[in-house]
Amino acid sequence: MASISDIILGQVQSAAGNIQIPANVKNTVLNGLSSSILGSLTQTATKAGGVAQLTDLFSGKVAAAASPVTSLATNLFSKNVLSSLNLGSLAAPLTGIIPVVLGKLGGLFKDQDGDGDVDFSDVILALQGGGAKKALGTAAAVGVAAKVLGGLFKKK
C-alpha cells in the first residue's frame, strides 16, 4: 500500500492539474502543499483534541473548508512555501487545493471496522491498508495506531 505521503502527493497533483504553475517551481509547490497537509495532520494528531478534529474532518462532520486542520495546513503552506516564491495571483488557487485534498482524504476513510460509523479506528485501519474484522481488540488497535503514527513521524 502507498504511504500517506504518497496518497497526499497524488491527490495534490490531481487537484493542481489545471493550475498553471511555473515549471521552475512546480515541484517545490506540489511538495510544499503535500508537506503542509501532512504536517497539519501530524501536528493536529499530537495536540489535545486533535484526534477529535481529525475524526470530525474525515467523517464529514466538519467540512474540510471549515476545519482547523485545513487552516493549519494553509498557514504552513503560506509560511513555508508561498512566502518565498512570490507567486502572486496563484496563491489563492494553490491554497484552495488544500481543502479539496483533505476532503478527498476523508472519502478514503470509511467504516473499516464494521461498527457503523467513521471514527479514529477507521482512520488507522484505512491508513494501514484495509479493513479489519469486527473483533479487533484494543491491544491490536493500539499496535496498529503505533505502527501507522510511527510511520507518519519518521524523518525522510
HUWOKA-V580991 format. One record per residue. N is the residue number from 1. RES is the residue in one small letter. OMEGA is omega in whole degrees, -180 to 180 (* if undefined). Layout:
N;RES;OMEGA + N;RES;OMEGA
//
This chain:
1;m;177 + 2;a;177 + 3;s;178 + 4;i;178 + 5;s;179 + 6;d;179 + 7;i;180 + 8;i;-180 + 9;l;178 + 10;g;178 + 11;q;178 + 12;v;-180 + 13;q;178 + 14;s;-178 + 15;a;-178 + 16;a;-175 + 17;g;-176 + 18;n;-180 + 19;i;-179 + 20;q;179 + 21;i;179 + 22;p;-175 + 23;a;-176 + 24;n;179 + 25;v;-174 + 26;k;-180 + 27;n;178 + 28;t;-179 + 29;v;-178 + 30;l;177 + 31;n;177 + 32;g;176 + 33;l;-179 + 34;s;-180 + 35;s;180 + 36;s;178 + 37;i;179 + 38;l;178 + 39;g;178 + 40;s;179 + 41;l;-177 + 42;t;178 + 43;q;179 + 44;t;-178 + 45;a;-175 + 46;t;-179 + 47;k;179 + 48;a;180 + 49;g;-176 + 50;g;180 + 51;v;178 + 52;a;178 + 53;q;178 + 54;l;179 + 55;t;178 + 56;d;179 + 57;l;-174 + 58;f;178 + 59;s;-178 + 60;g;179 + 61;k;176 + 62;v;178 + 63;a;-179 + 64;a;-178 + 65;a;-177 + 66;a;-175 + 67;s;174 + 68;p;177 + 69;v;178 + 70;t;179 + 71;s;179 + 72;l;179 + 73;a;179 + 74;t;178 + 75;n;179 + 76;l;-180 + 77;f;180 + 78;s;-177 + 79;k;-171 + 80;n;-175 + 81;v;-174 + 82;l;-176 + 83;s;-178 + 84;s;-174 + 85;l;180 + 86;n;-178 + 87;l;174 + 88;g;-174 + 89;s;178 + 90;l;-176 + 91;a;-177 + 92;a;178 + 93;p;179 + 94;l;178 + 95;t;177 + 96;g;178 + 97;i;-173 + 98;i;179 + 99;p;177 + 100;v;-179 + 101;v;-180 + 102;l;176 + 103;g;178 + 104;k;176 + 105;l;178 + 106;g;178 + 107;g;178 + 108;l;-175 + 109;f;179 + 110;k;179 + 111;d;-176 + 112;q;-173 + 113;d;174 + 114;g;-179 + 115;d;173 + 116;g;178 + 117;d;175 + 118;v;179 + 119;d;-175 + 120;f;177 + 121;s;179 + 122;d;178 + 123;v;180 + 124;i;-179 + 125;l;178 + 126;a;179 + 127;l;-180 + 128;q;177 + 129;g;174 + 130;g;-177 + 131;g;178 + 132;a;178 + 133;k;179 + 134;k;-175 + 135;a;180 + 136;l;-178 + 137;g;-180 + 138;t;-179 + 139;a;179 + 140;a;179 + 141;a;178 + 142;v;178 + 143;g;178 + 144;v;180 + 145;a;180 + 146;a;-180 + 147;k;-177 + 148;v;-179 + 149;l;175 + 150;g;178 + 151;g;179 + 152;l;-173 + 153;f;177 + 154;k;177 + 155;k;179 + 156;k;*
//
